[in-house]
Amino acid sequence: MFPSQIEACLTEFPAFQPYYFITVDRKNNEDSFDLDVELRAELYTPDVKKQMEYVKPLFSQIVSMVGIKPNIRVLEPYGIERSMGKAKHVLDKRDFSK
């Protein structure tokens, strides 16, 4: 999975801002990833059930493209840090030293 693949998915869904953050982890010998995204301000709601209208199609597209099921979390507008330079999109928490 590459961040550019996630970015490509997000651009297909105009309800989302082009900002995202991926956290990769390893639990029970399986890789997992959390994806933080932002809905456009006019569409944002803290109601998770209402967010699902937008999240489900994005989830399906990501699974289709990368083959891994993300845990998608919708943050409030501007909840993802903006960067002046090259944005950091991934935090890898996996520990391969064990």
C-alpha positions as CSV (number, residue, x, y, z in Angstrom):
1,M,0.0,0.0,0.0
2,F,1.3,3.4,-1.0
3,P,0.1,6.8,0.2
4,S,-0.4,7.8,-3.5
5,Q,-3.0,5.0,-3.8
6,I,-5.0,6.4,-0.9
7,E,-4.7,9.9,-2.3
8,A,-6.0,8.6,-5.7
9,C,-9.0,7.1,-3.9
10,L,-9.8,10.3,-2.1
11,T,-9.8,12.3,-5.2
12,E,-12.6,10.1,-6.6
13,F,-14.9,11.2,-3.8
14,P,-15.6,15.0,-3.8
15,A,-17.2,14.8,-0.3
16,F,-13.6,14.4,1.2
17,Q,-10.9,16.9,1.5
18,P,-7.5,15.9,0.0
19,Y,-6.0,15.6,3.4
20,Y,-5.3,12.2,5.1
21,F,-3.1,10.5,7.6
22,I,-2.3,6.8,7.7
23,T,-1.2,4.9,10.8
24,V,0.2,1.4,10.1
25,D,0.4,-1.1,12.9
26,R,0.7,-4.8,13.4
27,K,-1.7,-6.6,15.7
28,N,-1.8,-10.4,16.2
29,N,0.7,-10.9,13.4
30,E,-1.5,-9.0,10.9
31,D,-0.8,-5.6,9.4
32,S,-3.6,-3.0,9.9
33,F,-4.0,0.6,9.0
34,D,-6.0,3.5,10.3
35,L,-7.0,6.2,7.9
36,D,-7.8,9.6,9.1
37,V,-9.8,11.7,6.6
38,E,-11.8,14.9,6.6
39,L,-15.2,15.5,5.0
40,R,-15.7,18.9,3.4
41,A,-16.8,21.4,6.1
42,E,-20.4,21.7,4.7
43,L,-20.8,17.9,4.9
44,Y,-19.2,17.2,8.2
45,T,-21.3,15.8,11.1
46,P,-20.1,14.2,14.3
47,D,-22.9,11.6,13.8
48,V,-21.0,8.4,12.8
49,K,-24.2,6.9,11.2
50,K,-24.5,9.9,8.9
51,Q,-20.8,9.8,8.1
52,M,-21.2,6.2,6.8
53,E,-23.0,7.5,3.7
54,Y,-19.6,8.9,2.6
55,V,-17.3,6.4,4.3
56,K,-18.7,3.1,2.9
57,P,-18.0,3.9,-0.7
58,L,-14.5,5.1,0.1
59,F,-13.9,2.0,2.2
60,S,-14.9,-0.3,-0.7
61,Q,-12.7,1.6,-3.2
62,I,-9.7,1.3,-0.9
63,V,-10.2,-2.4,-0.3
64,S,-10.6,-2.9,-4.0
65,M,-7.4,-0.9,-4.8
66,V,-5.0,-2.1,-2.0
67,G,-6.6,-5.3,-0.7
68,I,-6.5,-4.2,3.0
69,K,-9.4,-3.1,5.1
70,P,-8.7,0.3,6.6
71,N,-10.2,1.6,9.9
72,I,-11.5,5.0,8.6
73,R,-11.9,7.8,11.0
74,V,-13.6,11.0,10.0
75,L,-12.0,14.0,11.7
76,E,-13.5,17.5,12.2
77,P,-12.5,20.0,9.4
78,Y,-8.9,21.0,9.8
79,G,-8.3,18.0,12.2
80,I,-5.4,16.8,10.0
81,E,-2.3,18.9,10.3
82,R,-1.5,21.1,7.3
83,S,2.1,21.3,6.2
84,M,3.9,24.1,4.4
85,G,6.4,21.7,2.9
86,K,6.2,18.1,2.0
87,A,3.3,16.6,4.0
88,K,3.9,13.6,6.2
89,H,1.1,11.1,5.5
90,V,2.2,7.9,7.3
91,L,3.2,6.8,10.8
92,D,4.4,3.2,10.9
93,K,4.1,1.8,14.4
94,R,5.1,-1.8,13.5
95,D,7.9,-3.3,15.5
96,F,9.9,-5.8,13.5
97,S,12.6,-6.2,16.1
98,K,10.8,-9.0,17.9
